[in-house]
Amino acid sequence: MAVGSALEVLAHANQASAALSGPILYESLLASVDGKPVRTSTATIAVDLPLDGLPTIDGLFVISDVQVAHPLNDAVIAFLQRFAAQSKLLGGVGTGAWLLAQAGLLHGYRATVQWSLASLMAEQFPQTIVSSHVFEADRQRLTCAGGYAVFDMWVHHIRETHGNDLVQHLLAMASVERARGVGEPQRVPLSARIGGGQPKLTEAVALMEANIAEPLPIEDIVQLVGISRRQLERLFKVYLDSLPSRYYTELRLKHAQQLLQQTSQSILQIGLGCGFSSGAHFSNAYRGCFGITPRDQRNPRVNNIPVGATPVTDPTQGEKHG
């Protein structure tokens, strides 16, 4: 998925540039340590040449999903250290970010890795600022968690390099409404955050996540999960430090925040699509959660508002359902 996403987004960028009467922007080569095909869990990927046979290139991305201790890693790390002396673009996808850190190339940089390895990477490489975001773009270092996050990372880089008009053409060609932006968190499974021993809580949250536009009343969730309201409230308090209604509202507001930042939908459309009965109710709930209005969120530079605010108070006003 990571390799396919990387190649597809570059191809779409070239098509978008051609549609705007621009030049071919990207050419890509696939290389492995020894020049042999690389076997993944589901397929074998042919490559163009070995690492040592690469011509002069503008950037290098390490895509890896192998364990962090692997016999071939030493050769990759040595090559990365030689390549880094050229001060060119370097990227790490999946455990590729770990290899960049092992090579000493992420000192003082923000970087990310797949959520299950983030705390271990931060411990192993204290000079790297490890985040739990979908991707990080810090100067000449791009890192992401792998999978579809490669698409998001490259869209961000293409926008920064070639402008938003090109990216809008790219997204249209890829039939994608939006790409996730800088600062968006990885989707960590609830079972990983609270442990696997709370299936009723996990089921309740899954129902909330699946019903954003038409929020389910808490009583319906209780019946579907098969526990009492009091039991559900206790689970939310113990494991999520929240009440079910508050958690549900914040979940919908965080989804609205992403839509405000990454799509061109109107504020009213977003509010209604996230389960609020009117624009006024949406605006009041949003301000209660983030401390700013949806309009300020969408135009932070115009209104001198900081982006990425976190919930500050109880936003449980203006919901369509109880």
Secondary structure, DSSP 8 states (H G I E B T S, - for coil): -HHHHHHHHHHHHHHHHHHTT---------EESSSS-EE-SS-EE--SEEGGG--S-SEEEEEE-S-SS-TTHHHHHHHHHHHHTT--EEEEEETHHHHHHHTT--TT-EEE--GGGHHHHHHH-TTSEEE-BSEEEETTEEEE-STTHHHHHHHHHHHHHH-HHHHHHHHHHTT-S----TT-B----HHHHH-TT-HHHHHHHHHHHH-SSS---HHHHHHHHTS-HHHHHHHHHHHHSS-HHHHHHHHHHHHHHHHHHH----HHHHHHHTTBSSHHHHHHHHHHHHSS-HHHHH-HHHHT--SS----S----SBS--
